[in-house]
Amino acid sequence: MSYLSRTVSVYTCPGCGQVQHDEVETDAYGETECIHCERSVRATEERPATYWSVAVYSVGRQYGGPEEGGWWYDSGSLERPGLVRGFEDYDEAEAYLKKLWDETPEEDKRGDSRVVVRGYTERLPEYHWPRVRPRYS
């Protein structure tokens, strides 16, 4: 998950049969896919989360392709590794995320090149995202 949540969705992939919570990717249309076999997956249950992490990213727009006049998607790179933090308490993680966002200058929060603060539930921050380049379908 690329956000803070008190619970974790557990997915079962009908393609490879894996039960997972962090090995799914949301495509450009909001569909959730298994990163192993790219089959569509659905949440089968929810359970309480046990840890969270927060990181700051620089975000830019990437050209996706020429379909329907051209389309773009966001990608991010870890901006300040020294600010990455892990938490065992949801409220502490949420407060840290809000603190980093509030400290980000307003001019850095807008436009095609901007800074974002992302929270993760039961995942460590990624160096780059998305993990899989979106495709037009």
C-alpha positions as a Markdown table, in Angstrom:
| # | Residue | x | y | z |
|---|---|---|---|---|
| 1 | Met | 0.0 | 0.0 | 0.0 |
| 2 | Ser | 1.2 | 3.5 | -0.7 |
| 3 | Tyr | -0.7 | 5.1 | 2.1 |
| 4 | Leu | -1.2 | 4.7 | 5.8 |
| 5 | Ser | -4.0 | 2.4 | 7.0 |
| 6 | Arg | -4.8 | 0.7 | 10.2 |
| 7 | Thr | -5.6 | -2.5 | 8.3 |
| 8 | Val | -4.1 | -4.5 | 5.5 |
| 9 | Ser | -6.0 | -6.0 | 2.6 |
| 10 | Val | -5.0 | -9.6 | 1.8 |
| 11 | Tyr | -5.2 | -10.7 | -1.8 |
| 12 | Thr | -5.4 | -14.2 | -3.4 |
| 13 | Cys | -4.2 | -14.3 | -7.0 |
| 14 | Pro | -6.3 | -16.6 | -9.2 |
| 15 | Gly | -3.3 | -16.9 | -11.6 |
| 16 | Cys | -0.4 | -18.0 | -9.4 |
| 17 | Gly | -2.4 | -18.8 | -6.3 |
| 18 | Gln | -0.2 | -16.7 | -4.0 |
| 19 | Val | -1.7 | -15.1 | -0.9 |
| 20 | Gln | -0.2 | -11.6 | -0.6 |
| 21 | His | -0.7 | -8.1 | 0.7 |
| 22 | Asp | 2.3 | -6.2 | -0.7 |
| 23 | Glu | 2.9 | -7.7 | -4.1 |
| 24 | Val | 0.1 | -6.1 | -5.9 |
| 25 | Glu | 0.1 | -3.0 | -8.2 |
| 26 | Thr | -2.7 | -0.7 | -9.1 |
| 27 | Asp | -2.9 | 0.1 | -12.8 |
| 28 | Ala | -3.9 | 3.3 | -14.4 |
| 29 | Tyr | -7.5 | 2.3 | -14.2 |
| 30 | Gly | -7.6 | 1.5 | -10.5 |
| 31 | Glu | -7.5 | -2.3 | -11.1 |
| 32 | Thr | -5.3 | -4.3 | -8.7 |
| 33 | Glu | -2.9 | -6.8 | -10.4 |
| 34 | Cys | -0.5 | -9.4 | -9.1 |
| 35 | Ile | 3.1 | -8.3 | -9.8 |
| 36 | His | 4.1 | -11.9 | -10.6 |
| 37 | Cys | 1.6 | -12.8 | -13.3 |
| 38 | Glu | -0.3 | -9.5 | -13.9 |
| 39 | Arg | -3.7 | -11.2 | -13.3 |
| 40 | Ser | -6.4 | -9.1 | -11.7 |
| 41 | Val | -6.7 | -9.7 | -7.9 |
| 42 | Arg | -9.3 | -8.8 | -5.4 |
| 43 | Ala | -9.0 | -8.5 | -1.6 |
| 44 | Thr | -10.2 | -11.6 | 0.2 |
| 45 | Glu | -9.9 | -10.3 | 3.8 |
| 46 | Glu | -8.6 | -7.5 | 6.1 |
| 47 | Arg | -6.3 | -7.8 | 9.1 |
| 48 | Pro | -4.8 | -5.3 | 11.5 |
| 49 | Ala | -1.5 | -3.7 | 10.2 |
| 50 | Thr | 1.7 | -4.1 | 12.3 |
| 51 | Tyr | 4.1 | -1.5 | 11.0 |
| 52 | Trp | 4.3 | 1.7 | 8.8 |
| 53 | Ser | 6.9 | 3.7 | 7.0 |
| 54 | Val | 7.1 | 7.3 | 5.6 |
| 55 | Ala | 9.3 | 8.8 | 2.9 |
| 56 | Val | 9.7 | 12.0 | 0.7 |
| 57 | Tyr | 9.7 | 11.7 | -3.1 |
| 58 | Ser | 10.3 | 13.9 | -6.0 |
| 59 | Val | 7.6 | 13.3 | -8.6 |
| 60 | Gly | 7.6 | 13.9 | -12.3 |
| 61 | Arg | 5.3 | 13.2 | -15.3 |
| 62 | Gln | 6.4 | 10.4 | -17.7 |
| 63 | Tyr | 5.1 | 9.9 | -21.3 |
| 64 | Gly | 3.1 | 6.7 | -21.4 |
| 65 | Gly | 2.5 | 6.4 | -25.1 |
| 66 | Pro | 0.7 | 7.8 | -28.2 |
| 67 | Glu | -2.6 | 6.0 | -27.6 |
| 68 | Glu | -5.7 | 8.3 | -27.8 |
| 69 | Gly | -3.6 | 11.4 | -28.4 |
| 70 | Gly | -1.0 | 10.6 | -25.8 |
| 71 | Trp | -1.1 | 9.8 | -22.1 |
| 72 | Trp | 1.1 | 10.5 | -19.1 |
| 73 | Tyr | 1.6 | 9.0 | -15.6 |
| 74 | Asp | 3.4 | 10.0 | -12.4 |
| 75 | Ser | 6.6 | 8.4 | -11.3 |
| 76 | Gly | 8.6 | 9.1 | -8.1 |
| 77 | Ser | 12.2 | 8.8 | -6.8 |
| 78 | Leu | 13.2 | 8.9 | -3.1 |
| 79 | Glu | 14.1 | 12.5 | -2.4 |
| 80 | Arg | 15.7 | 12.6 | 1.0 |
| 81 | Pro | 16.7 | 9.1 | 2.3 |
| 82 | Gly | 17.7 | 10.6 | 5.7 |
| 83 | Leu | 14.0 | 11.4 | 6.4 |
| 84 | Val | 12.8 | 7.8 | 5.9 |
| 85 | Arg | 11.3 | 6.5 | 9.1 |
| 86 | Gly | 9.6 | 3.2 | 10.2 |
| 87 | Phe | 7.0 | 3.0 | 13.0 |
| 88 | Glu | 5.2 | 0.4 | 15.1 |
| 89 | Asp | 2.5 | 2.9 | 16.0 |
| 90 | Tyr | 0.0 | 4.2 | 13.4 |
| 91 | Asp | -0.6 | 7.5 | 15.1 |
| 92 | Glu | 3.2 | 8.3 | 15.2 |
| 93 | Ala | 3.5 | 7.4 | 11.5 |
| 94 | Glu | 0.5 | 9.7 | 10.6 |
| 95 | Ala | 1.9 | 12.6 | 12.7 |
| 96 | Tyr | 5.4 | 12.3 | 11.0 |
| 97 | Leu | 3.8 | 12.2 | 7.6 |
| 98 | Lys | 1.8 | 15.3 | 8.4 |
| 99 | Lys | 4.8 | 17.1 | 9.8 |
| 100 | Leu | 6.9 | 16.4 | 6.7 |
| 101 | Trp | 4.1 | 17.6 | 4.4 |
| 102 | Asp | 3.6 | 20.7 | 6.5 |
| 103 | Glu | 7.3 | 21.5 | 6.3 |
| 104 | Thr | 7.3 | 21.1 | 2.5 |
| 105 | Pro | 7.3 | 24.6 | 0.8 |
| 106 | Glu | 4.0 | 25.3 | -1.0 |
| 107 | Glu | 5.8 | 25.9 | -4.3 |
| 108 | Asp | 7.3 | 22.4 | -4.2 |
| 109 | Lys | 3.8 | 20.8 | -3.8 |
| 110 | Arg | 2.5 | 21.8 | -7.3 |
| 111 | Gly | 3.2 | 21.2 | -10.9 |
| 112 | Asp | 4.5 | 18.4 | -13.1 |
| 113 | Ser | 7.7 | 18.3 | -11.0 |
| 114 | Arg | 6.8 | 18.3 | -7.3 |
| 115 | Val | 7.6 | 16.8 | -3.9 |
| 116 | Val | 5.2 | 14.4 | -2.2 |
| 117 | Val | 5.2 | 12.6 | 1.2 |
| 118 | Arg | 4.1 | 9.0 | 1.0 |
| 119 | Gly | 3.2 | 6.6 | 3.7 |
| 120 | Tyr | 3.3 | 2.8 | 3.5 |
| 121 | Thr | 1.5 | 0.2 | 5.4 |
| 122 | Glu | 3.5 | -3.0 | 6.1 |
| 123 | Arg | 6.0 | -2.0 | 3.4 |
| 124 | Leu | 9.3 | -0.2 | 3.3 |
| 125 | Pro | 9.5 | 2.9 | 1.1 |
| 126 | Glu | 10.4 | 2.2 | -2.5 |
| 127 | Tyr | 13.4 | 3.9 | -4.2 |
| 128 | His | 11.3 | 4.5 | -7.3 |
| 129 | Trp | 7.6 | 4.0 | -8.2 |
| 130 | Pro | 5.6 | 2.7 | -9.9 |
| 131 | Arg | 7.3 | -0.7 | -9.7 |
| 132 | Val | 5.8 | -1.7 | -13.0 |
| 133 | Arg | 5.5 | 0.8 | -15.9 |
| 134 | Pro | 1.8 | 1.4 | -16.6 |
| 135 | Arg | 0.6 | 0.2 | -19.9 |
| 136 | Tyr | -2.3 | 1.3 | -22.0 |
| 137 | Ser | -5.2 | -1.2 | -22.4 |
